[in-house]
Amino acid sequence: MLETSARLLELLSLLQVRRDWTSSELAGRLGVSTRTVRADVGKLRSQSIL
């Protein structure tokens, strides 16, 4: 499992390649739960990155 900061960078990278991922697809790519993906997206949104 990636550390949070590395995972957020990987998530950003995936979203730059394709914007229409499902949370299940992202969770599989990142090796985390869909709940973690939703929390990470929330973190990025709160920082006005997404």
mmCIF file of the N, C-alpha and C atoms, coordinates in Angstrom:
data_MODEL
# 
_entry.id   MODEL 
# 
loop_
_atom_site.group_PDB 
_atom_site.id 
_atom_site.type_symbol 
_atom_site.label_atom_id 
_atom_site.label_alt_id 
_atom_site.label_comp_id 
_atom_site.label_asym_id 
_atom_site.label_entity_id 
_atom_site.label_seq_id 
_atom_site.pdbx_PDB_ins_code 
_atom_site.Cartn_x 
_atom_site.Cartn_y 
_atom_site.Cartn_z 
_atom_site.occupancy 
_atom_site.B_iso_or_equiv 
_atom_site.pdbx_formal_charge 
_atom_site.auth_seq_id 
_atom_site.auth_comp_id 
_atom_site.auth_asym_id 
_atom_site.auth_atom_id 
_atom_site.pdbx_PDB_model_num 
ATOM 1   N N  . MET A 1 1  ? 0.847   -1.179 0.000   1.00 0.00 ? 1  MET A N  1 
ATOM 2   C CA . MET A 1 1  ? 0.000   0.000  0.000   1.00 0.00 ? 1  MET A CA 1 
ATOM 3   C C  . MET A 1 1  ? 0.893   1.244  0.000   1.00 0.00 ? 1  MET A C  1 
ATOM 4   N N  . LEU A 1 2  ? 0.526   2.214  -0.799  1.00 0.00 ? 2  LEU A N  1 
ATOM 5   C CA . LEU A 1 2  ? 1.297   3.451  -0.892  1.00 0.00 ? 2  LEU A CA 1 
ATOM 6   C C  . LEU A 1 2  ? 1.015   4.354  0.298   1.00 0.00 ? 2  LEU A C  1 
ATOM 7   N N  . GLU A 1 3  ? 2.004   5.151  0.662   1.00 0.00 ? 3  GLU A N  1 
ATOM 8   C CA . GLU A 1 3  ? 1.783   6.176  1.678   1.00 0.00 ? 3  GLU A CA 1 
ATOM 9   C C  . GLU A 1 3  ? 0.810   7.197  1.103   1.00 0.00 ? 3  GLU A C  1 
ATOM 10  N N  . THR A 1 4  ? 0.155   7.948  1.979   1.00 0.00 ? 4  THR A N  1 
ATOM 11  C CA . THR A 1 4  ? -0.894  8.874  1.548   1.00 0.00 ? 4  THR A CA 1 
ATOM 12  C C  . THR A 1 4  ? -0.419  9.856  0.483   1.00 0.00 ? 4  THR A C  1 
ATOM 13  N N  . SER A 1 5  ? 0.690   10.525 0.703   1.00 0.00 ? 5  SER A N  1 
ATOM 14  C CA . SER A 1 5  ? 1.153   11.531 -0.263  1.00 0.00 ? 5  SER A CA 1 
ATOM 15  C C  . SER A 1 5  ? 1.479   10.902 -1.615  1.00 0.00 ? 5  SER A C  1 
ATOM 16  N N  . ALA A 1 6  ? 2.120   9.742  -1.598  1.00 0.00 ? 6  ALA A N  1 
ATOM 17  C CA . ALA A 1 6  ? 2.433   9.057  -2.858  1.00 0.00 ? 6  ALA A CA 1 
ATOM 18  C C  . ALA A 1 6  ? 1.156   8.612  -3.550  1.00 0.00 ? 6  ALA A C  1 
ATOM 19  N N  . ARG A 1 7  ? 0.184   8.146  -2.762  1.00 0.00 ? 7  ARG A N  1 
ATOM 20  C CA . ARG A 1 7  ? -1.091  7.697  -3.332  1.00 0.00 ? 7  ARG A CA 1 
ATOM 21  C C  . ARG A 1 7  ? -1.846  8.867  -3.959  1.00 0.00 ? 7  ARG A C  1 
ATOM 22  N N  . LEU A 1 8  ? -1.825  10.030 -3.300  1.00 0.00 ? 8  LEU A N  1 
ATOM 23  C CA . LEU A 1 8  ? -2.507  11.199 -3.856  1.00 0.00 ? 8  LEU A CA 1 
ATOM 24  C C  . LEU A 1 8  ? -1.862  11.631 -5.172  1.00 0.00 ? 8  LEU A C  1 
ATOM 25  N N  . LEU A 1 9  ? -0.551  11.559 -5.242  1.00 0.00 ? 9  LEU A N  1 
ATOM 26  C CA . LEU A 1 9  ? 0.135   11.888 -6.498  1.00 0.00 ? 9  LEU A CA 1 
ATOM 27  C C  . LEU A 1 9  ? -0.212  10.884 -7.589  1.00 0.00 ? 9  LEU A C  1 
ATOM 28  N N  . GLU A 1 10 ? -0.262  9.612  -7.233  1.00 0.00 ? 10 GLU A N  1 
ATOM 29  C CA . GLU A 1 10 ? -0.647  8.583  -8.206  1.00 0.00 ? 10 GLU A CA 1 
ATOM 30  C C  . GLU A 1 10 ? -2.091  8.786  -8.663  1.00 0.00 ? 10 GLU A C  1 
ATOM 31  N N  . LEU A 1 11 ? -2.966  9.138  -7.734  1.00 0.00 ? 11 LEU A N  1 
ATOM 32  C CA . LEU A 1 11 ? -4.364  9.410  -8.077  1.00 0.00 ? 11 LEU A CA 1 
ATOM 33  C C  . LEU A 1 11 ? -4.453  10.573 -9.052  1.00 0.00 ? 11 LEU A C  1 
ATOM 34  N N  . LEU A 1 12 ? -3.722  11.642 -8.779  1.00 0.00 ? 12 LEU A N  1 
ATOM 35  C CA . LEU A 1 12 ? -3.702  12.780 -9.704  1.00 0.00 ? 12 LEU A CA 1 
ATOM 36  C C  . LEU A 1 12 ? -3.209  12.363 -11.082 1.00 0.00 ? 12 LEU A C  1 
ATOM 37  N N  . SER A 1 13 ? -2.188  11.547 -11.106 1.00 0.00 ? 13 SER A N  1 
ATOM 38  C CA . SER A 1 13 ? -1.635  11.080 -12.373 1.00 0.00 ? 13 SER A CA 1 
ATOM 39  C C  . SER A 1 13 ? -2.670  10.274 -13.157 1.00 0.00 ? 13 SER A C  1 
ATOM 40  N N  . LEU A 1 14 ? -3.376  9.391  -12.469 1.00 0.00 ? 14 LEU A N  1 
ATOM 41  C CA . LEU A 1 14 ? -4.407  8.597  -13.138 1.00 0.00 ? 14 LEU A CA 1 
ATOM 42  C C  . LEU A 1 14 ? -5.525  9.487  -13.674 1.00 0.00 ? 14 LEU A C  1 
ATOM 43  N N  . LEU A 1 15 ? -5.907  10.498 -12.901 1.00 0.00 ? 15 LEU A N  1 
ATOM 44  C CA . LEU A 1 15 ? -6.995  11.381 -13.319 1.00 0.00 ? 15 LEU A CA 1 
ATOM 45  C C  . LEU A 1 15 ? -6.588  12.286 -14.475 1.00 0.00 ? 15 LEU A C  1 
ATOM 46  N N  . GLN A 1 16 ? -5.302  12.550 -14.632 1.00 0.00 ? 16 GLN A N  1 
ATOM 47  C CA . GLN A 1 16 ? -4.843  13.338 -15.776 1.00 0.00 ? 16 GLN A CA 1 
ATOM 48  C C  . GLN A 1 16 ? -4.943  12.538 -17.066 1.00 0.00 ? 16 GLN A C  1 
ATOM 49  N N  . VAL A 1 17 ? -4.742  11.235 -16.955 1.00 0.00 ? 17 VAL A N  1 
ATOM 50  C CA . VAL A 1 17 ? -4.812  10.365 -18.127 1.00 0.00 ? 17 VAL A CA 1 
ATOM 51  C C  . VAL A 1 17 ? -6.258  10.146 -18.557 1.00 0.00 ? 17 VAL A C  1 
ATOM 52  N N  . ARG A 1 18 ? -7.122  9.988  -17.572 1.00 0.00 ? 18 ARG A N  1 
ATOM 53  C CA . ARG A 1 18 ? -8.535  9.688  -17.857 1.00 0.00 ? 18 ARG A CA 1 
ATOM 54  C C  . ARG A 1 18 ? -9.379  10.208 -16.708 1.00 0.00 ? 18 ARG A C  1 
ATOM 55  N N  . ARG A 1 19 ? -10.452 10.939 -17.016 1.00 0.00 ? 19 ARG A N  1 
ATOM 56  C CA . ARG A 1 19 ? -11.273 11.558 -15.982 1.00 0.00 ? 19 ARG A CA 1 
ATOM 57  C C  . ARG A 1 19 ? -12.464 10.696 -15.545 1.00 0.00 ? 19 ARG A C  1 
ATOM 58  N N  . ASP A 1 20 ? -12.791 9.669  -16.289 1.00 0.00 ? 20 ASP A N  1 
ATOM 59  C CA . ASP A 1 20 ? -14.028 8.932  -16.022 1.00 0.00 ? 20 ASP A CA 1 
ATOM 60  C C  . ASP A 1 20 ? -13.813 7.568  -15.356 1.00 0.00 ? 20 ASP A C  1 
ATOM 61  N N  . TRP A 1 21 ? -12.899 7.498  -14.404 1.00 0.00 ? 21 TRP A N  1 
ATOM 62  C CA . TRP A 1 21 ? -12.676 6.269  -13.641 1.00 0.00 ? 21 TRP A CA 1 
ATOM 63  C C  . TRP A 1 21 ? -13.833 6.040  -12.673 1.00 0.00 ? 21 TRP A C  1 
ATOM 64  N N  . THR A 1 22 ? -14.142 4.793  -12.407 1.00 0.00 ? 22 THR A N  1 
ATOM 65  C CA . THR A 1 22 ? -15.046 4.485  -11.297 1.00 0.00 ? 22 THR A CA 1 
ATOM 66  C C  . THR A 1 22 ? -14.187 4.376  -10.038 1.00 0.00 ? 22 THR A C  1 
ATOM 67  N N  . SER A 1 23 ? -14.830 4.507  -8.889  1.00 0.00 ? 23 SER A N  1 
ATOM 68  C CA . SER A 1 23 ? -14.063 4.386  -7.644  1.00 0.00 ? 23 SER A CA 1 
ATOM 69  C C  . SER A 1 23 ? -13.480 2.976  -7.513  1.00 0.00 ? 23 SER A C  1 
ATOM 70  N N  . SER A 1 24 ? -14.176 1.986  -8.015  1.00 0.00 ? 24 SER A N  1 
ATOM 71  C CA . SER A 1 24 ? -13.670 0.600  -7.965  1.00 0.00 ? 24 SER A CA 1 
ATOM 72  C C  . SER A 1 24 ? -12.409 0.440  -8.819  1.00 0.00 ? 24 SER A C  1 
ATOM 73  N N  . GLU A 1 25 ? -12.421 1.037  -9.989  1.00 0.00 ? 25 GLU A N  1 
ATOM 74  C CA . GLU A 1 25 ? -11.243 0.959  -10.857 1.00 0.00 ? 25 GLU A CA 1 
ATOM 75  C C  . GLU A 1 25 ? -10.048 1.644  -10.206 1.00 0.00 ? 25 GLU A C  1 
ATOM 76  N N  . LEU A 1 26 ? -10.270 2.836  -9.654  1.00 0.00 ? 26 LEU A N  1 
ATOM 77  C CA . LEU A 1 26 ? -9.183  3.560  -9.000  1.00 0.00 ? 26 LEU A CA 1 
ATOM 78  C C  . LEU A 1 26 ? -8.682  2.801  -7.777  1.00 0.00 ? 26 LEU A C  1 
ATOM 79  N N  . ALA A 1 27 ? -9.594  2.250  -7.013  1.00 0.00 ? 27 ALA A N  1 
ATOM 80  C CA . ALA A 1 27 ? -9.212  1.484  -5.826  1.00 0.00 ? 27 ALA A CA 1 
ATOM 81  C C  . ALA A 1 27 ? -8.332  0.296  -6.221  1.00 0.00 ? 27 ALA A C  1 
ATOM 82  N N  . GLY A 1 28 ? -8.698  -0.384 -7.286  1.00 0.00 ? 28 GLY A N  1 
ATOM 83  C CA . GLY A 1 28 ? -7.901  -1.503 -7.767  1.00 0.00 ? 28 GLY A CA 1 
ATOM 84  C C  . GLY A 1 28 ? -6.515  -1.076 -8.204  1.00 0.00 ? 28 GLY A C  1 
ATOM 85  N N  . ARG A 1 29 ? -6.443  0.028  -8.915  1.00 0.00 ? 29 ARG A N  1 
ATOM 86  C CA . ARG A 1 29 ? -5.149  0.539  -9.379  1.00 0.00 ? 29 ARG A CA 1 
ATOM 87  C C  . ARG A 1 29 ? -4.254  0.962  -8.226  1.00 0.00 ? 29 ARG A C  1 
ATOM 88  N N  . LEU A 1 30 ? -4.861  1.551  -7.200  1.00 0.00 ? 30 LEU A N  1 
ATOM 89  C CA . LEU A 1 30 ? -4.096  2.095  -6.076  1.00 0.00 ? 30 LEU A CA 1 
ATOM 90  C C  . LEU A 1 30 ? -3.901  1.090  -4.942  1.00 0.00 ? 30 LEU A C  1 
ATOM 91  N N  . GLY A 1 31 ? -4.617  -0.014 -4.990  1.00 0.00 ? 31 GLY A N  1 
ATOM 92  C CA . GLY A 1 31 ? -4.498  -1.030 -3.956  1.00 0.00 ? 31 GLY A CA 1 
ATOM 93  C C  . GLY A 1 31 ? -5.113  -0.629 -2.627  1.00 0.00 ? 31 GLY A C  1 
ATOM 94  N N  . VAL A 1 32 ? -6.220  0.109  -2.706  1.00 0.00 ? 32 VAL A N  1 
ATOM 95  C CA . VAL A 1 32 ? -6.922  0.571  -1.503  1.00 0.00 ? 32 VAL A CA 1 
ATOM 96  C C  . VAL A 1 32 ? -8.419  0.314  -1.681  1.00 0.00 ? 32 VAL A C  1 
ATOM 97  N N  . SER A 1 33 ? -9.199  0.651  -0.667  1.00 0.00 ? 33 SER A N  1 
ATOM 98  C CA . SER A 1 33 ? -10.652 0.490  -0.747  1.00 0.00 ? 33 SER A CA 1 
ATOM 99  C C  . SER A 1 33 ? -11.283 1.676  -1.482  1.00 0.00 ? 33 SER A C  1 
ATOM 100 N N  . THR A 1 34 ? -12.522 1.491  -1.906  1.00 0.00 ? 34 THR A N  1 
ATOM 101 C CA . THR A 1 34 ? -13.245 2.599  -2.547  1.00 0.00 ? 34 THR A CA 1 
ATOM 102 C C  . THR A 1 34 ? -13.462 3.737  -1.544  1.00 0.00 ? 34 THR A C  1 
ATOM 103 N N  . ARG A 1 35 ? -13.601 3.392  -0.282  1.00 0.00 ? 35 ARG A N  1 
ATOM 104 C CA . ARG A 1 35 ? -13.752 4.417  0.758   1.00 0.00 ? 35 ARG A CA 1 
ATOM 105 C C  . ARG A 1 35 ? -12.508 5.311  0.818   1.00 0.00 ? 35 ARG A C  1 
ATOM 106 N N  . THR A 1 36 ? -11.337 4.707  0.704   1.00 0.00 ? 36 THR A N  1 
ATOM 107 C CA . THR A 1 36 ? -10.093 5.471  0.712   1.00 0.00 ? 36 THR A CA 1 
ATOM 108 C C  . THR A 1 36 ? -10.006 6.369  -0.518  1.00 0.00 ? 36 THR A C  1 
ATOM 109 N N  . VAL A 1 37 ? -10.427 5.861  -1.663  1.00 0.00 ? 37 VAL A N  1 
ATOM 110 C CA . VAL A 1 37 ? -10.419 6.668  -2.887  1.00 0.00 ? 37 VAL A CA 1 
ATOM 111 C C  . VAL A 1 37 ? -11.317 7.888  -2.706  1.00 0.00 ? 37 VAL A C  1 
ATOM 112 N N  . ARG A 1 38 ? -12.512 7.683  -2.168  1.00 0.00 ? 38 ARG A N  1 
ATOM 113 C CA . ARG A 1 38 ? -13.421 8.812  -1.961  1.00 0.00 ? 38 ARG A CA 1 
ATOM 114 C C  . ARG A 1 38 ? -12.829 9.829  -0.988  1.00 0.00 ? 38 ARG A C  1 
ATOM 115 N N  . ALA A 1 39 ? -12.173 9.348  0.055   1.00 0.00 ? 39 ALA A N  1 
ATOM 116 C CA . ALA A 1 39 ? -11.533 10.253 1.021   1.00 0.00 ? 39 ALA A CA 1 
ATOM 117 C C  . ALA A 1 39 ? -10.394 11.020 0.354   1.00 0.00 ? 39 ALA A C  1 
ATOM 118 N N  . ASP A 1 40 ? -9.620  10.343 -0.472  1.00 0.00 ? 40 ASP A N  1 
ATOM 119 C CA . ASP A 1 40 ? -8.510  11.002 -1.163  1.00 0.00 ? 40 ASP A CA 1 
ATOM 120 C C  . ASP A 1 40 ? -9.009  12.060 -2.140  1.00 0.00 ? 40 ASP A C  1 
ATOM 121 N N  . VAL A 1 41 ? -10.062 11.758 -2.869  1.00 0.00 ? 41 VAL A N  1 
ATOM 122 C CA . VAL A 1 41 ? -10.648 12.748 -3.777  1.00 0.00 ? 41 VAL A CA 1 
ATOM 123 C C  . VAL A 1 41 ? -11.138 13.950 -2.972  1.00 0.00 ? 41 VAL A C  1 
ATOM 124 N N  . GLY A 1 42 ? -11.735 13.695 -1.816  1.00 0.00 ? 42 GLY A N  1 
ATOM 125 C CA . GLY A 1 42 ? -12.168 14.784 -0.947  1.00 0.00 ? 42 GLY A CA 1 
ATOM 126 C C  . GLY A 1 42 ? -11.007 15.648 -0.500  1.00 0.00 ? 42 GLY A C  1 
ATOM 127 N N  . LYS A 1 43 ? -9.879  15.029 -0.181  1.00 0.00 ? 43 LYS A N  1 
ATOM 128 C CA . LYS A 1 43 ? -8.675  15.790 0.217   1.00 0.00 ? 43 LYS A CA 1 
ATOM 129 C C  . LYS A 1 43 ? -8.205  16.680 -0.923  1.00 0.00 ? 43 LYS A C  1 
ATOM 130 N N  . LEU A 1 44 ? -8.170  16.118 -2.129  1.00 0.00 ? 44 LEU A N  1 
ATOM 131 C CA . LEU A 1 44 ? -7.730  16.892 -3.276  1.00 0.00 ? 44 LEU A CA 1 
ATOM 132 C C  . LEU A 1 44 ? -8.698  18.043 -3.562  1.00 0.00 ? 44 LEU A C  1 
ATOM 133 N N  . ARG A 1 45 ? -9.978  17.785 -3.446  1.00 0.00 ? 45 ARG A N  1 
ATOM 134 C CA . ARG A 1 45 ? -10.970 18.852 -3.673  1.00 0.00 ? 45 ARG A CA 1 
ATOM 135 C C  . ARG A 1 45 ? -10.849 19.951 -2.633  1.00 0.00 ? 45 ARG A C  1 
ATOM 136 N N  . SER A 1 46 ? -10.605 19.584 -1.375  1.00 0.00 ? 46 SER A N  1 
ATOM 137 C CA . SER A 1 46 ? -10.507 20.593 -0.322  1.00 0.00 ? 46 SER A CA 1 
ATOM 138 C C  . SER A 1 46 ? -9.276  21.480 -0.511  1.00 0.00 ? 46 SER A C  1 
ATOM 139 N N  . GLN A 1 47 ? -8.295  20.975 -1.234  1.00 0.00 ? 47 GLN A N  1 
ATOM 140 C CA . GLN A 1 47 ? -7.104  21.761 -1.537  1.00 0.00 ? 47 GLN A CA 1 
ATOM 141 C C  . GLN A 1 47 ? -7.233  22.474 -2.882  1.00 0.00 ? 47 GLN A C  1 
ATOM 142 N N  . SER A 1 48 ? -8.419  22.425 -3.484  1.00 0.00 ? 48 SER A N  1 
ATOM 143 C CA . SER A 1 48 ? -8.701  23.039 -4.794  1.00 0.00 ? 48 SER A CA 1 
ATOM 144 C C  . SER A 1 48 ? -7.801  22.507 -5.902  1.00 0.00 ? 48 SER A C  1 
ATOM 145 N N  . ILE A 1 49 ? -7.419  21.241 -5.765  1.00 0.00 ? 49 ILE A N  1 
ATOM 146 C CA . ILE A 1 49 ? -6.599  20.603 -6.795  1.00 0.00 ? 49 ILE A CA 1 
ATOM 147 C C  . ILE A 1 49 ? -7.482  19.960 -7.849  1.00 0.00 ? 49 ILE A C  1 
ATOM 148 N N  . LEU A 1 50 ? -8.658  19.531 -7.459  1.00 0.00 ? 50 LEU A N  1 
ATOM 149 C CA . LEU A 1 50 ? -9.615  18.937 -8.415  1.00 0.00 ? 50 LEU A CA 1 
ATOM 150 C C  . LEU A 1 50 ? -10.768 19.872 -8.616  1.00 0.00 ? 50 LEU A C  1 
# 
